[in-house]
Amino acid sequence: MIQFSFYLTYIVFPIPIAWMIHKYGYKISLLVAVLACAIGCAFFIPAKYFDSYPLVLIAIFIISTGLTIINVAANPFAALLGDPEGSHQRINFVQVFSRIGYAATPLIATALIYNKIGDIRYHVPYLLLAISLIAIAFLMFFSHLPSMKPGEDETFTVKGIAKEAMQYKHLFYGVFAMFFYMGAEACTAGFFIPYLKTALGFSDDKAASYLTLYYVLTAIMGIIAVFFLKYIKANKLVGIYGLGMILLYAICIWFNTGFNEFFFAGLGLFLSIMFPTIFSLAIEDIGVFTGKGSALLNFALIGGSIFPPVQGLIADAHGVKISYIVPLICFIMITIYALFFTKESITKREQLKIAFKERAIKS
């Protein structure tokens, strides 16, 4: 129910959020996002007071709505703030902070939630987050961030978005790549501890320490990748990292090296750039359609709730090790996208076709 409540918003709200960005601009939309997250966090206080699981689910849904607005607005906003050639770096830099948050959460949240006598205070971190988010919203409101709108274009309709999206092939394929990526990420993290416990015989505490290492490596490589993107084209970097993911999955599924836990944590290195770079590749050079394209990409995040149950069925039938073939297949699809279906690779193919036709005409 928690997973359902979290991912439901990615079906319900991306198009209305794109309309809000279209109407009011990025700054106002991000303010709404931060306040929505703050309200969702604050809902955990009555949930704790009334001991209500439905209120917990409502709180998660509200937070997820705020996060969806951030996903739809913040990434294209970062892409638009500056030189188009640096958009991949800017979006990766934005995402570095979320990776740091992932790495810090297990330690900080555990310290806040459990006291010395064993009481569970799950509302405490959310109370602190609510206060912090309200402070951030206050600073944003009085900041000099440009309001910026995607641009004035035709009447905003769902039918119009779907029709216009077909004009951008790399966006169309990018939606599928994002769908597979979200499935792979959810599967990798969701079955991480069960893999280490069943395949390698680790205790809960030892397995959790490698999950923390996984997130730390993700954050570190996310920072390094910002510099890599100065010298390596974004689609090629995603393709290289995708091949790295496929190799590590294959080792962890079919081999016992004695170092599988490190190979498994090492998945975080290659996973680090995937979300922001696939996102930026998909919305590259789509102009006034950027906000709507971002909304379409957020529909694809539903992959995070579709692939884990499939992996769970395979794990029940054949074991957790074999179940990792699900994210492996997802990354095969992502790598194919990066190498053959991004804007640059599609353009190159079209140029080759034109050159081939010109040679044929001359001959």
C-alpha positions as CSV (number, residue, x, y, z in Angstrom):
1,M,0.0,0.0,0.0
2,I,2.9,2.4,0.7
3,Q,4.4,1.7,-2.8
4,F,0.9,2.0,-4.4
5,S,0.3,5.4,-2.6
6,F,3.7,6.7,-3.6
7,Y,3.5,5.8,-7.3
8,L,-0.2,6.5,-7.8
9,T,0.5,10.2,-8.2
10,Y,2.7,9.5,-11.2
11,I,-0.4,8.4,-13.1
12,V,-2.8,11.0,-11.8
13,F,-0.9,14.3,-11.7
14,P,1.9,14.7,-14.4
15,I,-0.5,16.3,-17.0
16,P,-2.2,18.7,-14.5
17,I,1.3,19.6,-13.2
18,A,2.4,20.4,-16.8
19,W,-0.6,22.6,-17.2
20,M,0.3,24.5,-13.9
21,I,3.9,25.0,-15.2
22,H,2.5,26.2,-18.6
23,K,0.1,28.6,-16.8
24,Y,2.2,29.9,-13.9
25,G,5.8,29.1,-14.7
26,Y,8.6,27.1,-13.0
27,K,9.2,29.2,-9.9
28,I,5.6,29.2,-8.7
29,S,5.3,25.5,-9.5
30,L,8.4,24.7,-7.4
31,L,7.0,26.7,-4.5
32,V,3.8,24.7,-4.7
33,A,6.0,21.5,-4.8
34,V,7.9,22.4,-1.7
35,L,4.8,23.4,0.2
36,A,3.0,20.2,-0.8
37,C,6.0,18.1,0.5
38,A,5.8,20.2,3.8
39,I,2.1,19.5,4.2
40,G,2.6,15.8,3.5
41,C,5.4,15.6,6.1
42,A,3.1,17.5,8.6
43,F,0.4,14.9,8.1
44,F,2.6,12.3,9.9
45,I,2.0,14.2,13.2
46,P,-1.8,13.4,13.3
47,A,-1.0,10.0,11.9
48,K,1.2,9.3,14.9
49,Y,-1.3,10.9,17.3
50,F,-4.3,9.0,16.1
51,D,-2.3,5.8,15.3
52,S,-3.8,5.9,11.8
53,Y,-2.3,3.9,8.9
54,P,-4.7,5.6,6.4
55,L,-3.3,9.0,7.4
56,V,0.2,7.7,6.8
57,L,-0.8,6.6,3.3
58,I,-2.4,10.1,2.7
59,A,0.8,11.7,3.9
60,I,2.9,9.6,1.5
61,F,0.6,10.5,-1.4
62,I,0.8,14.2,-0.7
63,I,4.6,14.1,-0.4
64,S,4.7,12.1,-3.7
65,T,2.6,14.7,-5.3
66,G,5.1,17.4,-4.3
67,L,8.0,15.2,-5.5
68,T,6.2,14.7,-8.9
69,I,6.0,18.5,-9.3
70,I,9.7,18.8,-8.5
71,N,10.5,16.1,-11.1
72,V,8.3,17.7,-13.8
73,A,9.5,21.3,-13.0
74,A,13.0,21.2,-11.5
75,N,14.8,19.2,-14.2
76,P,13.7,21.2,-17.2
77,F,14.1,24.4,-15.2
78,A,17.7,23.4,-14.6
79,A,18.1,22.6,-18.2
80,L,16.8,26.0,-19.3
81,L,18.9,28.0,-16.8
82,G,22.0,28.5,-19.0
83,D,23.9,27.3,-22.0
84,P,22.0,24.3,-23.7
85,E,25.2,22.4,-24.1
86,G,25.6,22.3,-20.3
87,S,22.1,21.1,-19.5
88,H,23.2,17.5,-18.9
89,Q,25.7,18.6,-16.3
90,R,23.3,21.0,-14.6
91,I,20.6,18.3,-14.2
92,N,23.2,15.8,-12.9
93,F,24.4,18.4,-10.4
94,V,20.8,18.9,-9.2
95,Q,20.4,15.1,-8.8
96,V,23.6,14.8,-6.8
97,F,21.9,16.3,-3.8
98,S,19.1,13.6,-3.9
99,R,21.8,10.9,-4.0
100,I,23.5,12.4,-0.9
101,G,20.1,12.4,0.7
102,Y,19.7,8.7,-0.1
103,A,23.1,7.9,1.4
104,A,22.5,9.9,4.6
105,T,18.9,8.7,5.3
106,P,19.5,5.2,6.7
107,L,21.9,6.6,9.4
108,I,20.0,9.9,10.3
109,A,16.5,8.5,10.1
110,T,17.4,5.5,12.2
111,A,18.9,7.8,14.9
112,L,15.8,10.0,14.9
113,I,13.1,7.2,14.8
114,Y,14.4,4.8,17.5
115,N,15.2,6.1,21.0
116,K,17.2,4.2,23.7
117,I,14.2,2.5,25.2
118,G,13.0,1.2,21.8
119,D,10.1,3.5,21.2
120,I,9.3,4.2,17.5
121,R,9.1,7.9,16.7
122,Y,8.5,7.8,13.0
123,H,7.0,11.2,13.0
124,V,10.1,13.0,14.2
125,P,12.1,13.1,10.9
126,Y,9.0,14.2,9.1
127,L,8.4,17.0,11.6
128,L,11.9,18.3,11.0
129,L,11.5,18.0,7.2
130,A,8.3,20.0,7.4
131,I,10.0,22.8,9.2
132,S,13.0,22.7,6.8
133,L,10.7,22.7,3.7
134,I,8.7,25.7,5.0
135,A,12.0,27.6,5.5
136,I,13.1,26.6,1.9
137,A,9.8,27.8,0.5
138,F,10.2,31.1,2.3
139,L,13.7,31.6,0.9
140,M,12.5,30.6,-2.6
141,F,9.6,33.1,-2.5
142,F,12.0,36.0,-1.8
143,S,14.8,34.8,-4.1
144,H,15.6,36.3,-7.5
145,L,14.9,33.0,-9.3
146,P,13.4,33.8,-12.7
147,S,9.8,32.8,-13.0
148,M,10.2,31.5,-16.5
149,K,7.5,29.7,-18.5
150,P,8.0,27.0,-21.1
151,G,6.7,29.4,-23.7
152,E,3.5,30.4,-25.3
153,D,2.0,27.8,-27.7
154,E,-1.3,26.2,-28.7
155,T,-4.1,25.5,-26.3
156,F,-3.1,23.0,-23.6
157,T,-4.9,19.7,-24.1
158,V,-3.9,16.1,-23.3
159,K,-4.7,15.1,-26.9
160,G,-2.4,18.0,-28.1
161,I,0.4,16.8,-25.9
162,A,0.3,13.2,-27.2
163,K,0.1,14.4,-30.8
164,E,3.0,16.9,-30.4
165,A,5.1,14.3,-28.6
166,M,5.3,12.2,-31.7
167,Q,7.2,14.9,-33.4
168,Y,10.2,14.3,-31.1
169,K,11.4,10.7,-31.6
170,H,14.1,10.9,-28.9
171,L,11.4,12.0,-26.4
172,F,9.1,9.2,-27.4
173,Y,11.9,6.6,-26.9
174,G,13.1,8.3,-23.8
175,V,9.8,7.7,-22.1
176,F,10.3,3.9,-22.6
177,A,13.9,4.2,-21.4
178,M,12.7,6.0,-18.2
179,F,10.1,3.3,-17.7
180,F,12.7,0.6,-17.7
181,Y,15.1,2.6,-15.6
182,M,12.6,3.2,-12.8
183,G,11.9,-0.5,-12.8
184,A,15.6,-1.4,-12.7
185,E,16.3,1.1,-9.8
186,A,13.3,-0.1,-7.7
187,C,14.3,-3.8,-8.3
188,T,18.0,-3.2,-7.5
189,A,17.4,-1.4,-4.2
190,G,14.2,-3.3,-3.2
191,F,15.8,-6.8,-3.4
192,F,19.3,-5.7,-2.3
193,I,19.2,-6.9,1.3
194,P,17.3,-10.2,0.4
195,Y,20.1,-10.9,-2.1
196,L,22.9,-10.5,0.4
197,K,21.0,-12.5,3.0
198,T,19.9,-15.4,0.8
199,A,22.8,-15.6,-1.7
200,L,25.7,-14.7,0.6
201,G,24.3,-15.5,4.1
202,F,24.7,-11.9,5.5
203,S,22.9,-10.7,8.6
204,D,20.5,-7.8,8.4
205,D,23.0,-5.3,9.9
206,K,25.8,-6.4,7.6
207,A,23.6,-6.4,4.5
208,A,22.3,-2.9,5.4
209,S,25.8,-1.6,5.6
210,Y,26.4,-2.6,2.0
211,L,23.2,-0.9,1.0
212,T,24.5,2.3,2.6
213,L,27.8,1.8,0.6
214,Y,25.7,1.4,-2.5
215,Y,24.1,4.8,-2.0
216,V,27.4,6.4,-1.0
217,L,29.0,5.2,-4.2
218,T,26.0,6.5,-6.1
219,A,26.4,10.0,-4.6
220,I,30.2,10.0,-5.2
221,M,29.9,9.0,-8.8
222,G,27.1,11.4,-9.4
223,I,29.5,14.2,-8.5
224,I,32.3,12.8,-10.7
225,A,29.9,12.4,-13.6
226,V,29.3,16.1,-13.7
227,F,32.9,16.5,-14.8
228,F,32.8,13.5,-17.1
229,L,30.0,15.1,-19.0
230,K,32.3,17.9,-20.0
231,Y,34.3,15.5,-22.1
232,I,32.0,12.6,-22.9
233,K,28.7,12.9,-24.8
234,A,25.7,12.2,-22.5
235,N,24.3,9.3,-24.6
236,K,27.7,7.6,-24.8
237,L,28.2,7.9,-21.1
238,V,24.8,6.4,-20.4
239,G,25.7,3.6,-22.9
240,I,29.0,2.9,-21.2
241,Y,27.5,2.9,-17.7
242,G,24.7,0.7,-19.0
243,L,27.2,-1.9,-20.2
244,G,28.8,-1.7,-16.7
245,M,25.5,-2.4,-15.0
246,I,24.8,-5.4,-17.3
247,L,28.3,-6.8,-16.5
248,L,27.9,-6.4,-12.8
249,Y,24.4,-7.9,-12.8
250,A,25.7,-10.9,-14.8
251,I,28.5,-11.5,-12.3
252,C,26.1,-11.3,-9.3
253,I,23.6,-13.6,-10.9
254,W,25.8,-16.4,-12.3
255,F,29.1,-16.2,-10.5
256,N,30.3,-16.6,-6.9
257,T,33.5,-14.5,-6.8
258,G,34.0,-14.1,-3.1
259,F,33.5,-10.3,-3.7
260,N,29.9,-10.3,-4.9
261,E,28.9,-7.9,-2.1
262,F,31.3,-5.3,-3.5
263,F,30.2,-5.9,-7.1
264,F,26.6,-5.5,-5.9
265,A,27.3,-2.3,-4.0
266,G,29.3,-1.2,-7.1
267,L,26.0,-1.1,-9.1
268,G,25.5,2.3,-7.4
269,L,28.5,3.7,-9.4
270,F,26.9,3.1,-12.8
271,L,23.3,3.8,-11.6
272,S,24.3,7.3,-10.5
273,I,23.9,9.2,-13.7
274,M,21.0,7.3,-15.2
275,F,17.9,9.2,-14.1
276,P,19.1,12.8,-14.7
277,T,20.9,12.0,-17.9
278,I,18.1,9.9,-19.5
279,F,15.8,12.8,-18.5
280,S,17.9,15.4,-20.1
281,L,18.5,13.4,-23.2
282,A,14.8,12.9,-23.7
283,I,13.9,16.6,-23.3
284,E,16.9,17.8,-25.3
285,D,16.1,20.6,-27.8
286,I,12.3,20.3,-27.6
287,G,11.8,24.0,-26.9
288,V,8.4,25.1,-25.6
289,F,7.3,21.5,-25.3
290,T,9.9,21.0,-22.4
291,G,7.3,21.2,-19.6
292,K,4.9,18.8,-21.3
293,G,7.7,16.5,-22.3
294,S,8.8,16.4,-18.7
295,A,5.2,15.4,-17.7
296,L,5.2,12.5,-20.1
297,L,8.5,11.3,-18.7
298,N,7.0,11.3,-15.2
299,F,4.3,8.9,-16.4
300,A,7.1,6.5,-17.0
301,L,8.1,6.5,-13.3
302,I,5.2,4.0,-12.8
303,G,7.8,1.4,-13.9
304,G,9.0,1.5,-10.3
305,S,5.8,-0.2,-9.2
306,I,5.4,-2.6,-12.1
307,F,8.8,-4.4,-12.3
308,P,9.4,-5.3,-8.6
309,P,6.3,-7.6,-8.4
310,V,7.6,-9.4,-11.5
311,Q,11.0,-9.8,-9.8
312,G,9.2,-11.0,-6.7
313,L,7.4,-13.8,-8.6
314,I,10.7,-14.9,-10.1
315,A,12.4,-14.7,-6.7
316,D,9.7,-16.9,-5.1
317,A,10.0,-19.5,-7.9
318,H,13.7,-19.5,-8.7
319,G,15.5,-17.5,-5.9
320,V,16.6,-13.9,-5.5
321,K,19.8,-14.3,-7.4
322,I,18.0,-15.4,-10.6
323,S,15.4,-12.7,-10.1
324,Y,18.0,-10.0,-10.9
325,I,17.6,-10.9,-14.5
326,V,14.7,-8.5,-14.5
327,P,16.8,-5.3,-13.9
328,L,19.5,-6.8,-16.2
329,I,17.0,-6.9,-19.1
330,C,15.8,-3.4,-18.2
331,F,19.4,-2.1,-18.6
332,I,19.8,-3.9,-21.9
333,M,16.9,-1.8,-23.1
334,I,18.3,1.4,-21.6
335,T,21.7,0.8,-23.2
336,I,20.1,0.2,-26.6
337,Y,18.3,3.5,-26.2
338,A,21.4,5.4,-25.2
339,L,23.4,4.1,-28.2
340,F,20.8,4.1,-30.9
341,F,17.7,6.1,-30.0
342,T,18.7,9.4,-28.5
343,K,18.5,12.7,-30.5
344,E,22.2,12.5,-31.6
345,S,22.1,8.8,-32.7
346,I,18.8,9.3,-34.5
347,T,20.2,12.4,-36.3
348,K,23.3,10.5,-37.3
349,R,21.2,7.7,-38.7
350,E,19.1,10.2,-40.7
351,Q,22.3,11.8,-42.0
352,L,23.7,8.4,-43.1
353,K,20.4,7.7,-44.9
354,I,20.6,11.0,-46.8
355,A,24.3,10.4,-47.7
356,F,23.4,6.9,-48.9
357,K,20.6,8.2,-51.1
358,E,22.8,10.9,-52.5
359,R,25.4,8.3,-53.4
360,A,22.8,6.1,-55.0
361,I,21.5,9.0,-57.1
362,K,25.0,9.9,-58.3
363,S,25.8,6.3,-59.2
